[in-house]
């Protein structure tokens, strides 16, 4: 889900991934997105390359699905 609104340029965007088993937050990153085409792919790539292990239940987030 993407919710976009007009906001000042210095406001950060947050991206969060949640465990599909227990809904605990697995990963969060805050950035100031200037261009979604160039700024977002490295954020997603970093998450996909991480362990993606849930801190609560240990389930591994599937990443790309």
CHARMM-style PDB file with segment names, atoms N, HN, CA, C and O in Angstrom:
ATOM      1  N   UNK     1       0.851  -1.169   0.000  1.00  0.00      PROA
ATOM      2  CA  UNK     1       0.000   0.000   0.000  1.00  0.00      PROA
ATOM      3  C   UNK     1       0.894   1.229   0.000  1.00  0.00      PROA
ATOM      4  O   UNK     1       1.812   1.338   0.813  1.00  0.00      PROA
ATOM      5  N   UNK     2       0.630   2.133  -0.895  1.00  0.00      PROA
ATOM      6  HN  UNK     2      -0.116   2.044  -1.555  1.00  0.00      PROA
ATOM      7  CA  UNK     2       1.378   3.390  -0.957  1.00  0.00      PROA
ATOM      8  C   UNK     2       0.399   4.525  -0.735  1.00  0.00      PROA
ATOM      9  O   UNK     2      -0.589   4.658  -1.456  1.00  0.00      PROA
ATOM     10  N   UNK     3       0.680   5.342   0.270  1.00  0.00      PROA
ATOM     11  HN  UNK     3       1.483   5.234   0.856  1.00  0.00      PROA
ATOM     12  CA  UNK     3      -0.137   6.519   0.544  1.00  0.00      PROA
ATOM     13  C   UNK     3       0.758   7.728   0.325  1.00  0.00      PROA
ATOM     14  O   UNK     3       1.797   7.859   0.973  1.00  0.00      PROA
ATOM     15  N   UNK     4       0.371   8.595  -0.568  1.00  0.00      PROA
ATOM     16  HN  UNK     4      -0.472   8.489  -1.094  1.00  0.00      PROA
ATOM     17  CA  UNK     4       1.199   9.748  -0.924  1.00  0.00      PROA
ATOM     18  C   UNK     4       0.433  11.025  -0.607  1.00  0.00      PROA
ATOM     19  O   UNK     4      -0.768  11.128  -0.861  1.00  0.00      PROA
ATOM     20  N   UNK     5       1.142  11.984  -0.056  1.00  0.00      PROA
ATOM     21  HN  UNK     5       2.117  11.901   0.150  1.00  0.00      PROA
ATOM     22  CA  UNK     5       0.543  13.292   0.207  1.00  0.00      PROA
ATOM     23  C   UNK     5       1.590  14.359  -0.059  1.00  0.00      PROA
ATOM     24  O   UNK     5       2.786  14.068  -0.087  1.00  0.00      PROA
ATOM     25  N   UNK     6       1.156  15.568  -0.250  1.00  0.00      PROA
ATOM     26  HN  UNK     6       0.185  15.805  -0.228  1.00  0.00      PROA
ATOM     27  CA  UNK     6       2.082  16.677  -0.435  1.00  0.00      PROA
ATOM     28  C   UNK     6       2.681  17.014   0.925  1.00  0.00      PROA
ATOM     29  O   UNK     6       1.957  17.172   1.908  1.00  0.00      PROA
ATOM     30  N   UNK     7       4.001  17.121   0.975  1.00  0.00      PROA
ATOM     31  HN  UNK     7       4.589  16.993   0.176  1.00  0.00      PROA
ATOM     32  CA  UNK     7       4.677  17.393   2.240  1.00  0.00      PROA
ATOM     33  C   UNK     7       5.982  18.132   1.981  1.00  0.00      PROA
ATOM     34  O   UNK     7       6.468  18.151   0.850  1.00  0.00      PROA
ATOM     35  N   UNK     8       6.546  18.732   3.004  1.00  0.00      PROA
ATOM     36  HN  UNK     8       6.151  18.716   3.922  1.00  0.00      PROA
ATOM     37  CA  UNK     8       7.830  19.423   2.834  1.00  0.00      PROA
ATOM     38  C   UNK     8       8.919  18.443   2.384  1.00  0.00      PROA
ATOM     39  O   UNK     8       8.847  17.251   2.683  1.00  0.00      PROA
ATOM     40  N   UNK     9       9.918  18.945   1.672  1.00  0.00      PROA
ATOM     41  HN  UNK     9       9.976  19.913   1.429  1.00  0.00      PROA
ATOM     42  CA  UNK     9      10.976  18.095   1.123  1.00  0.00      PROA
ATOM     43  C   UNK     9      11.844  17.436   2.198  1.00  0.00      PROA
ATOM     44  O   UNK     9      12.485  16.422   1.923  1.00  0.00      PROA
ATOM     45  N   UNK    10      11.879  17.980   3.399  1.00  0.00      PROA
ATOM     46  HN  UNK    10      11.359  18.804   3.623  1.00  0.00      PROA
ATOM     47  CA  UNK    10      12.738  17.402   4.436  1.00  0.00      PROA
ATOM     48  C   UNK    10      12.055  16.308   5.263  1.00  0.00      PROA
ATOM     49  O   UNK    10      12.646  15.798   6.215  1.00  0.00      PROA
ATOM     50  N   UNK    11      10.834  15.949   4.915  1.00  0.00      PROA
ATOM     51  HN  UNK    11      10.354  16.363   4.142  1.00  0.00      PROA
ATOM     52  CA  UNK    11      10.113  14.897   5.623  1.00  0.00      PROA
ATOM     53  C   UNK    11      10.557  13.537   5.078  1.00  0.00      PROA
ATOM     54  O   UNK    11      10.635  13.341   3.865  1.00  0.00      PROA
ATOM     55  N   UNK    12      10.844  12.607   5.983  1.00  0.00      PROA
ATOM     56  HN  UNK    12      10.780  12.766   6.968  1.00  0.00      PROA
ATOM     57  CA  UNK    12      11.302  11.288   5.572  1.00  0.00      PROA
ATOM     58  C   UNK    12      10.135  10.347   5.281  1.00  0.00      PROA
ATOM     59  O   UNK    12       9.056  10.467   5.860  1.00  0.00      PROA
ATOM     60  N   UNK    13      10.379   9.423   4.378  1.00  0.00      PROA
ATOM     61  HN  UNK    13      11.256   9.326   3.907  1.00  0.00      PROA
ATOM     62  CA  UNK    13       9.441   8.353   4.067  1.00  0.00      PROA
ATOM     63  C   UNK    13       9.897   7.115   4.828  1.00  0.00      PROA
ATOM     64  O   UNK    13      11.097   6.885   4.978  1.00  0.00      PROA
ATOM     65  N   UNK    14       8.955   6.326   5.304  1.00  0.00      PROA
ATOM     66  HN  UNK    14       7.981   6.513   5.182  1.00  0.00      PROA
ATOM     67  CA  UNK    14       9.292   5.102   6.027  1.00  0.00      PROA
ATOM     68  C   UNK    14       8.741   3.901   5.273  1.00  0.00      PROA
ATOM     69  O   UNK    14       7.630   3.928   4.745  1.00  0.00      PROA
ATOM     70  N   UNK    15       9.547   2.848   5.238  1.00  0.00      PROA
ATOM     71  HN  UNK    15      10.450   2.826   5.667  1.00  0.00      PROA
ATOM     72  CA  UNK    15       9.156   1.596   4.604  1.00  0.00      PROA
ATOM     73  C   UNK    15       9.330   0.503   5.643  1.00  0.00      PROA
ATOM     74  O   UNK    15      10.378   0.400   6.281  1.00  0.00      PROA
ATOM     75  N   UNK    16       8.285  -0.321   5.812  1.00  0.00      PROA
ATOM     76  HN  UNK    16       7.433  -0.238   5.294  1.00  0.00      PROA
ATOM     77  CA  UNK    16       8.314  -1.368   6.830  1.00  0.00      PROA
ATOM     78  C   UNK    16       7.870  -2.695   6.229  1.00  0.00      PROA
ATOM     79  O   UNK    16       6.986  -2.752   5.375  1.00  0.00      PROA
ATOM     80  N   UNK    17       8.513  -3.760   6.703  1.00  0.00      PROA
ATOM     81  HN  UNK    17       9.231  -3.713   7.396  1.00  0.00      PROA
ATOM     82  CA  UNK    17       8.147  -5.111   6.321  1.00  0.00      PROA
ATOM     83  C   UNK    17       7.757  -5.845   7.590  1.00  0.00      PROA
ATOM     84  O   UNK    17       8.413  -5.700   8.621  1.00  0.00      PROA
ATOM     85  N   UNK    18       6.678  -6.641   7.518  1.00  0.00      PROA
ATOM     86  HN  UNK    18       6.144  -6.759   6.680  1.00  0.00      PROA
ATOM     87  CA  UNK    18       6.157  -7.355   8.682  1.00  0.00      PROA
ATOM     88  C   UNK    18       6.171  -8.860   8.458  1.00  0.00      PROA
ATOM     89  O   UNK    18       6.064  -9.341   7.330  1.00  0.00      PROA
ATOM     90  N   UNK    19       6.303  -9.582   9.546  1.00  0.00      PROA
ATOM     91  HN  UNK    19       6.389  -9.191  10.463  1.00  0.00      PROA
ATOM     92  CA  UNK    19       6.294 -11.038   9.517  1.00  0.00      PROA
ATOM     93  C   UNK    19       4.900 -11.528   9.111  1.00  0.00      PROA
ATOM     94  O   UNK    19       3.906 -11.095   9.694  1.00  0.00      PROA
ATOM     95  N   UNK    20       4.811 -12.426   8.121  1.00  0.00      PROA
ATOM     96  HN  UNK    20       5.619 -12.778   7.648  1.00  0.00      PROA
ATOM     97  CA  UNK    20       3.500 -12.941   7.727  1.00  0.00      PROA
ATOM     98  C   UNK    20       2.911 -13.937   8.731  1.00  0.00      PROA
ATOM     99  O   UNK    20       1.743 -14.309   8.616  1.00  0.00      PROA
ATOM    100  N   UNK    21       3.700 -14.367   9.706  1.00  0.00      PROA
ATOM    101  HN  UNK    21       4.649 -14.065   9.799  1.00  0.00      PROA
ATOM    102  CA  UNK    21       3.208 -15.322  10.719  1.00  0.00      PROA
ATOM    103  C   UNK    21       2.654 -14.614  11.958  1.00  0.00      PROA
ATOM    104  O   UNK    21       1.548 -14.913  12.406  1.00  0.00      PROA
ATOM    105  N   UNK    22       3.436 -13.665  12.513  1.00  0.00      PROA
ATOM    106  HN  UNK    22       4.335 -13.422  12.148  1.00  0.00      PROA
ATOM    107  CA  UNK    22       3.019 -13.055  13.787  1.00  0.00      PROA
ATOM    108  C   UNK    22       2.835 -11.533  13.693  1.00  0.00      PROA
ATOM    109  O   UNK    22       2.462 -10.898  14.679  1.00  0.00      PROA
ATOM    110  N   UNK    23       3.085 -10.965  12.558  1.00  0.00      PROA
ATOM    111  HN  UNK    23       3.388 -11.481  11.757  1.00  0.00      PROA
ATOM    112  CA  UNK    23       2.905  -9.538  12.278  1.00  0.00      PROA
ATOM    113  C   UNK    23       3.859  -8.612  13.026  1.00  0.00      PROA
ATOM    114  O   UNK    23       3.594  -7.415  13.136  1.00  0.00      PROA
ATOM    115  N   UNK    24       4.950  -9.141  13.534  1.00  0.00      PROA
ATOM    116  HN  UNK    24       5.165 -10.113  13.445  1.00  0.00      PROA
ATOM    117  CA  UNK    24       5.983  -8.286  14.138  1.00  0.00      PROA
ATOM    118  C   UNK    24       6.738  -7.576  13.011  1.00  0.00      PROA
ATOM    119  O   UNK    24       6.840  -8.099  11.901  1.00  0.00      PROA
ATOM    120  N   UNK    25       7.256  -6.406  13.297  1.00  0.00      PROA
ATOM    121  HN  UNK    25       7.173  -5.982  14.199  1.00  0.00      PROA
ATOM    122  CA  UNK    25       8.034  -5.684  12.289  1.00  0.00      PROA
ATOM    123  C   UNK    25       9.386  -6.374  12.119  1.00  0.00      PROA
ATOM    124  O   UNK    25      10.105  -6.614  13.088  1.00  0.00      PROA
ATOM    125  N   UNK    26       9.710  -6.684  10.873  1.00  0.00      PROA
ATOM    126  HN  UNK    26       9.125  -6.489  10.086  1.00  0.00      PROA
ATOM    127  CA  UNK    26      10.963  -7.362  10.547  1.00  0.00      PROA
ATOM    128  C   UNK    26      12.032  -6.355  10.132  1.00  0.00      PROA
ATOM    129  O   UNK    26      13.214  -6.545  10.421  1.00  0.00      PROA
ATOM    130  N   UNK    27      11.620  -5.292   9.460  1.00  0.00      PROA
ATOM    131  HN  UNK    27      10.660  -5.138   9.225  1.00  0.00      PROA
ATOM    132  CA  UNK    27      12.602  -4.335   8.922  1.00  0.00      PROA
ATOM    133  C   UNK    27      11.926  -2.976   8.750  1.00  0.00      PROA
ATOM    134  O   UNK    27      10.744  -2.899   8.415  1.00  0.00      PROA
ATOM    135  N   UNK    28      12.679  -1.920   8.979  1.00  0.00      PROA
ATOM    136  HN  UNK    28      13.639  -1.982   9.251  1.00  0.00      PROA
ATOM    137  CA  UNK    28      12.178  -0.558   8.761  1.00  0.00      PROA
ATOM    138  C   UNK    28      13.335   0.293   8.273  1.00  0.00      PROA
ATOM    139  O   UNK    28      14.463   0.167   8.751  1.00  0.00      PROA
ATOM    140  N   UNK    29      13.042   1.156   7.319  1.00  0.00      PROA
ATOM    141  HN  UNK    29      12.126   1.258   6.931  1.00  0.00      PROA
ATOM    142  CA  UNK    29      14.036   2.103   6.830  1.00  0.00      PROA
ATOM    143  C   UNK    29      13.333   3.439   6.601  1.00  0.00      PROA
ATOM    144  O   UNK    29      12.207   3.484   6.105  1.00  0.00      PROA
ATOM    145  N   UNK    30      14.012   4.524   6.968  1.00  0.00      PROA
ATOM    146  HN  UNK    30      14.927   4.487   7.370  1.00  0.00      PROA
ATOM    147  CA  UNK    30      13.494   5.871   6.735  1.00  0.00      PROA
ATOM    148  C   UNK    30      14.462   6.604   5.820  1.00  0.00      PROA
ATOM    149  O   UNK    30      15.668   6.629   6.065  1.00  0.00      PROA
ATOM    150  N   UNK    31      13.924   7.194   4.772  1.00  0.00      PROA
ATOM    151  HN  UNK    31      12.944   7.174   4.573  1.00  0.00      PROA
ATOM    152  CA  UNK    31      14.735   7.928   3.802  1.00  0.00      PROA
ATOM    153  C   UNK    31      13.946   9.122   3.294  1.00  0.00      PROA
ATOM    154  O   UNK    31      12.728   9.196   3.459  1.00  0.00      PROA
ATOM    155  N   UNK    32      14.641  10.036   2.687  1.00  0.00      PROA
ATOM    156  HN  UNK    32      15.630   9.976   2.553  1.00  0.00      PROA
ATOM    157  CA  UNK    32      14.005  11.158   2.012  1.00  0.00      PROA
ATOM    158  C   UNK    32      13.989  10.814   0.530  1.00  0.00      PROA
ATOM    159  O   UNK    32      14.988  11.000  -0.165  1.00  0.00      PROA
ATOM    160  N   UNK    33      12.866  10.315   0.051  1.00  0.00      PROA
ATOM    161  HN  UNK    33      12.055  10.164   0.616  1.00  0.00      PROA
ATOM    162  CA  UNK    33      12.757   9.882  -1.340  1.00  0.00      PROA
ATOM    163  C   UNK    33      12.589  11.096  -2.243  1.00  0.00      PROA
ATOM    164  O   UNK    33      11.680  11.907  -2.066  1.00  0.00      PROA
ATOM    165  N   UNK    34      13.474  11.198  -3.200  1.00  0.00      PROA
ATOM    166  HN  UNK    34      14.213  10.540  -3.345  1.00  0.00      PROA
ATOM    167  CA  UNK    34      13.393  12.257  -4.204  1.00  0.00      PROA
ATOM    168  C   UNK    34      12.832  11.711  -5.518  1.00  0.00      PROA
ATOM    169  O   UNK    34      12.125  12.407  -6.246  1.00  0.00      PROA
ATOM    170  N   UNK    35      13.166  10.449  -5.802  1.00  0.00      PROA
ATOM    171  HN  UNK    35      13.740   9.883  -5.211  1.00  0.00      PROA
ATOM    172  CA  UNK    35      12.757   9.828  -7.063  1.00  0.00      PROA
ATOM    173  C   UNK    35      12.519   8.343  -6.795  1.00  0.00      PROA
ATOM    174  O   UNK    35      13.465   7.607  -6.514  1.00  0.00      PROA
ATOM    175  N   UNK    36      11.270   7.899  -6.878  1.00  0.00      PROA
ATOM    176  HN  UNK    36      10.502   8.497  -7.106  1.00  0.00      PROA
ATOM    177  CA  UNK    36      10.993   6.502  -6.540  1.00  0.00      PROA
ATOM    178  C   UNK    36      11.634   5.521  -7.509  1.00  0.00      PROA
ATOM    179  O   UNK    36      11.928   4.387  -7.131  1.00  0.00      PROA
ATOM    180  N   UNK    37      11.849   5.924  -8.720  1.00  0.00      PROA
ATOM    181  HN  UNK    37      11.610   6.845  -9.027  1.00  0.00      PROA
ATOM    182  CA  UNK    37      12.458   5.024  -9.700  1.00  0.00      PROA
ATOM    183  C   UNK    37      13.902   4.698  -9.323  1.00  0.00      PROA
ATOM    184  O   UNK    37      14.339   3.559  -9.487  1.00  0.00      PROA
ATOM    185  N   UNK    38      14.640   5.678  -8.825  1.00  0.00      PROA
ATOM    186  HN  UNK    38      14.284   6.603  -8.693  1.00  0.00      PROA
ATOM    187  CA  UNK    38      16.045   5.448  -8.486  1.00  0.00      PROA
ATOM    188  C   UNK    38      16.281   5.209  -6.995  1.00  0.00      PROA
ATOM    189  O   UNK    38      17.235   4.522  -6.630  1.00  0.00      PROA
ATOM    190  N   UNK    39      15.439   5.756  -6.136  1.00  0.00      PROA
ATOM    191  HN  UNK    39      14.664   6.314  -6.432  1.00  0.00      PROA
ATOM    192  CA  UNK    39      15.669   5.660  -4.687  1.00  0.00      PROA
ATOM    193  C   UNK    39      15.144   4.370  -4.053  1.00  0.00      PROA
ATOM    194  O   UNK    39      15.729   3.877  -3.088  1.00  0.00      PROA
ATOM    195  N   UNK    40      14.048   3.818  -4.581  1.00  0.00      PROA
ATOM    196  HN  UNK    40      13.573   4.219  -5.365  1.00  0.00      PROA
ATOM    197  CA  UNK    40      13.446   2.655  -3.929  1.00  0.00      PROA
ATOM    198  C   UNK    40      14.123   1.319  -4.217  1.00  0.00      PROA
ATOM    199  O   UNK    40      14.263   0.519  -3.292  1.00  0.00      PROA
ATOM    200  N   UNK    41      14.550   1.033  -5.441  1.00  0.00      PROA
ATOM    201  HN  UNK    41      14.436   1.684  -6.192  1.00  0.00      PROA
ATOM    202  CA  UNK    41      15.158  -0.285  -5.681  1.00  0.00      PROA
ATOM    203  C   UNK    41      16.296  -0.656  -4.729  1.00  0.00      PROA
ATOM    204  O   UNK    41      16.348  -1.807  -4.298  1.00  0.00      PROA
ATOM    205  N   UNK    42      17.216   0.257  -4.374  1.00  0.00      PROA
ATOM    206  HN  UNK    42      17.174   1.192  -4.724  1.00  0.00      PROA
ATOM    207  CA  UNK    42      18.260  -0.138  -3.415  1.00  0.00      PROA
ATOM    208  C   UNK    42      17.708  -0.475  -2.021  1.00  0.00      PROA
ATOM    209  O   UNK    42      18.272  -1.319  -1.324  1.00  0.00      PROA
ATOM    210  N   UNK    43      16.621   0.171  -1.613  1.00  0.00      PROA
ATOM    211  HN  UNK    43      16.162   0.857  -2.179  1.00  0.00      PROA
ATOM    212  CA  UNK    43      16.014  -0.127  -0.311  1.00  0.00      PROA
ATOM    213  C   UNK    43      15.442  -1.539  -0.295  1.00  0.00      PROA
ATOM    214  O   UNK    43      15.644  -2.296   0.655  1.00  0.00      PROA
ATOM    215  N   UNK    44      14.724  -1.881  -1.367  1.00  0.00      PROA
ATOM    216  HN  UNK    44      14.561  -1.266  -2.139  1.00  0.00      PROA
ATOM    217  CA  UNK    44      14.147  -3.217  -1.466  1.00  0.00      PROA
ATOM    218  C   UNK    44      15.245  -4.264  -1.605  1.00  0.00      PROA
ATOM    219  O   UNK    44      15.161  -5.330  -0.995  1.00  0.00      PROA
ATOM    220  N   UNK    45      16.269  -3.976  -2.399  1.00  0.00      PROA
ATOM    221  HN  UNK    45      16.337  -3.110  -2.895  1.00  0.00      PROA
ATOM    222  CA  UNK    45      17.387  -4.913  -2.576  1.00  0.00      PROA
ATOM    223  C   UNK    45      18.078  -5.187  -1.245  1.00  0.00      PROA
ATOM    224  O   UNK    45      18.452  -6.325  -0.964  1.00  0.00      PROA
ATOM    225  N   UNK    46      18.251  -4.158  -0.430  1.00  0.00      PROA
ATOM    226  HN  UNK    46      17.947  -3.233  -0.658  1.00  0.00      PROA
ATOM    227  CA  UNK    46      18.892  -4.337   0.880  1.00  0.00      PROA
ATOM    228  C   UNK    46      18.044  -5.243   1.774  1.00  0.00      PROA
ATOM    229  O   UNK    46      18.583  -6.095   2.480  1.00  0.00      PROA
ATOM    230  N   UNK    47      16.726  -5.064   1.747  1.00  0.00      PROA
ATOM    231  HN  UNK    47      16.288  -4.372   1.174  1.00  0.00      PROA
ATOM    232  CA  UNK    47      15.860  -5.931   2.544  1.00  0.00      PROA
ATOM    233  C   UNK    47      15.932  -7.367   2.041  1.00  0.00      PROA
ATOM    234  O   UNK    47      16.077  -8.294   2.838  1.00  0.00      PROA
ATOM    235  N   UNK    48      15.832  -7.562   0.726  1.00  0.00      PROA
ATOM    236  HN  UNK    48      15.714  -6.809   0.078  1.00  0.00      PROA
ATOM    237  CA  UNK    48      15.870  -8.911   0.161  1.00  0.00      PROA
ATOM    238  C   UNK    48      17.197  -9.608   0.449  1.00  0.00      PROA
ATOM    239  O   UNK    48      17.233 -10.831   0.580  1.00  0.00      PROA
ATOM    240  N   UNK    49      18.288  -8.846   0.549  1.00  0.00      PROA
ATOM    241  HN  UNK    49      18.258  -7.852   0.442  1.00  0.00      PROA
ATOM    242  CA  UNK    49      19.610  -9.417   0.816  1.00  0.00      PROA
ATOM    243  C   UNK    49      19.847  -9.670   2.310  1.00  0.00      PROA
ATOM    244  O   UNK    49      20.806 -10.348   2.680  1.00  0.00      PROA
ATOM    245  N   UNK    50      18.975  -9.126   3.169  1.00  0.00      PROA
ATOM    246  HN  UNK    50      18.196  -8.575   2.869  1.00  0.00      PROA
ATOM    247  CA  UNK    50      19.144  -9.298   4.619  1.00  0.00      PROA
ATOM    248  C   UNK    50      18.627 -10.668   5.057  1.00  0.00      PROA
ATOM    249  O   UNK    50      18.076 -11.416   4.250  1.00  0.00      PROA
ATOM    250  N   UNK    51      18.805 -10.986   6.316  1.00  0.00      PROA
ATOM    251  HN  UNK    51      19.252 -10.379   6.972  1.00  0.00      PROA
ATOM    252  CA  UNK    51      18.350 -12.288   6.831  1.00  0.00      PROA
ATOM    253  C   UNK    51      16.823 -12.396   6.834  1.00  0.00      PROA
ATOM    254  O   UNK    51      16.286 -13.498   6.723  1.00  0.00      PROA
ATOM    255  N   UNK    52      16.119 -11.269   6.958  1.00  0.00      PROA
ATOM    256  HN  UNK    52      16.555 -10.374   7.047  1.00  0.00      PROA
ATOM    257  CA  UNK    52      14.652 -11.210   6.967  1.00  0.00      PROA
ATOM    258  C   UNK    52      14.043 -12.058   8.089  1.00  0.00      PROA
ATOM    259  O   UNK    52      12.881 -12.457   8.002  1.00  0.00      PROA
ATOM    260  N   UNK    53      14.820 -12.335   9.138  1.00  0.00      PROA
ATOM    261  HN  UNK    53      15.764 -12.011   9.209  1.00  0.00      PROA
ATOM    262  CA  UNK    53      14.351 -13.172  10.248  1.00  0.00      PROA
ATOM    263  C   UNK    53      13.527 -12.349  11.226  1.00  0.00      PROA
ATOM    264  O   UNK    53      13.956 -11.283  11.669  1.00  0.00      PROA
ATOM    265  N   UNK    54      12.347 -12.848  11.560  1.00  0.00      PROA
ATOM    266  HN  UNK    54      11.999 -13.714  11.200  1.00  0.00      PROA
ATOM    267  CA  UNK    54      11.462 -12.168  12.503  1.00  0.00      PROA
ATOM    268  C   UNK    54      12.085 -12.179  13.893  1.00  0.00      PROA
ATOM    269  O   UNK    54      12.500 -13.232  14.377  1.00  0.00      PROA
ATOM    270  N   UNK    55      12.157 -11.014  14.542  1.00  0.00      PROA
ATOM    271  HN  UNK    55      11.820 -10.158  14.149  1.00  0.00      PROA
ATOM    272  CA  UNK    55      12.734 -10.955  15.884  1.00  0.00      PROA
ATOM    273  C   UNK    55      11.843 -11.600  16.947  1.00  0.00      PROA
ATOM    274  O   UNK    55      12.320 -11.935  18.032  1.00  0.00      PROA
ATOM    275  N   UNK    56      10.566 -11.776  16.646  1.00  0.00      PROA
ATOM    276  HN  UNK    56      10.179 -11.504  15.765  1.00  0.00      PROA
ATOM    277  CA  UNK    56       9.645 -12.351  17.629  1.00  0.00      PROA
ATOM    278  C   UNK    56       9.536 -13.873  17.508  1.00  0.00      PROA
ATOM    279  O   UNK    56       9.689 -14.585  18.501  1.00  0.00      PROA
ATOM    280  N   UNK    57       9.276 -14.374  16.301  1.00  0.00      PROA
ATOM    281  HN  UNK    57       9.152 -13.796  15.495  1.00  0.00      PROA
ATOM    282  CA  UNK    57       9.002 -15.812  16.162  1.00  0.00      PROA
ATOM    283  C   UNK    57      10.069 -16.573  15.383  1.00  0.00      PROA
ATOM    284  O   UNK    57      10.043 -17.803  15.345  1.00  0.00      PROA
ATOM    285  N   UNK    58      11.011 -15.858  14.760  1.00  0.00      PROA
ATOM    286  HN  UNK    58      11.032 -14.858  14.790  1.00  0.00      PROA
ATOM    287  CA  UNK    58      12.087 -16.519  14.033  1.00  0.00      PROA
ATOM    288  C   UNK    58      11.759 -16.904  12.605  1.00  0.00      PROA
ATOM    289  O   UNK    58      12.621 -17.412  11.888  1.00  0.00      PROA
ATOM    290  N   UNK    59      10.517 -16.670  12.179  1.00  0.00      PROA
ATOM    291  HN  UNK    59       9.817 -16.257  12.762  1.00  0.00      PROA
ATOM    292  CA  UNK    59      10.130 -16.989  10.797  1.00  0.00      PROA
ATOM    293  C   UNK    59      10.951 -16.137   9.827  1.00  0.00      PROA
ATOM    294  O   UNK    59      11.243 -14.976  10.113  1.00  0.00      PROA
ATOM    295  N   UNK    60      11.317 -16.707   8.694  1.00  0.00      PROA
ATOM    296  HN  UNK    60      11.079 -17.650   8.462  1.00  0.00      PROA
ATOM    297  CA  UNK    60      12.043 -15.969   7.669  1.00  0.00      PROA
ATOM    298  C   UNK    60      11.032 -15.376   6.693  1.00  0.00      PROA
ATOM    299  O   UNK    60      10.272 -16.103   6.054  1.00  0.00      PROA
ATOM    300  N   UNK    61      11.031 -14.058   6.584  1.00  0.00      PROA
ATOM    301  HN  UNK    61      11.649 -13.467   7.103  1.00  0.00      PROA
ATOM    302  CA  UNK    61      10.146 -13.377   5.638  1.00  0.00      PROA
ATOM    303  C   UNK    61      10.507 -13.853   4.237  1.00  0.00      PROA
ATOM    304  O   UNK    61      11.691 -13.939   3.914  1.00  0.00      PROA
ATOM    305  N   UNK    62       9.520 -14.165   3.395  1.00  0.00      PROA
ATOM    306  HN  UNK    62       8.558 -14.095   3.658  1.00  0.00      PROA
ATOM    307  CA  UNK    62       9.830 -14.717   2.076  1.00  0.00      PROA
ATOM    308  C   UNK    62      10.501 -13.742   1.112  1.00  0.00      PROA
ATOM    309  O   UNK    62      11.010 -14.165   0.073  1.00  0.00      PROA
ATOM    310  N   UNK    63      10.514 -12.461   1.427  1.00  0.00      PROA
ATOM    311  HN  UNK    63      10.101 -12.117   2.271  1.00  0.00      PROA
ATOM    312  CA  UNK    63      11.118 -11.497   0.503  1.00  0.00      PROA
ATOM    313  C   UNK    63      10.216 -11.294  -0.694  1.00  0.00      PROA
ATOM    314  O   UNK    63       9.008 -11.107  -0.551  1.00  0.00      PROA
ATOM    315  N   UNK    64      10.807 -11.332  -1.875  1.00  0.00      PROA
ATOM    316  HN  UNK    64      11.789 -11.484  -1.992  1.00  0.00      PROA
ATOM    317  CA  UNK    64      10.002 -11.182  -3.090  1.00  0.00      PROA
ATOM    318  C   UNK    64       9.047 -12.349  -3.187  1.00  0.00      PROA
ATOM    319  O   UNK    64       9.414 -13.495  -2.928  1.00  0.00      PROA
ATOM    320  N   UNK    65       7.827 -12.048  -3.560  1.00  0.00      PROA
ATOM    321  HN  UNK    65       7.528 -11.117  -3.770  1.00  0.00      PROA
ATOM    322  CA  UNK    65       6.857 -13.122  -3.664  1.00  0.00      PROA
ATOM    323  C   UNK    65       6.156 -13.056  -4.909  1.00  0.00      PROA
ATOM    324  OT1 UNK    65       5.290 -13.890  -5.175  1.00  0.00      PROA
TER     325      UNK     65
END
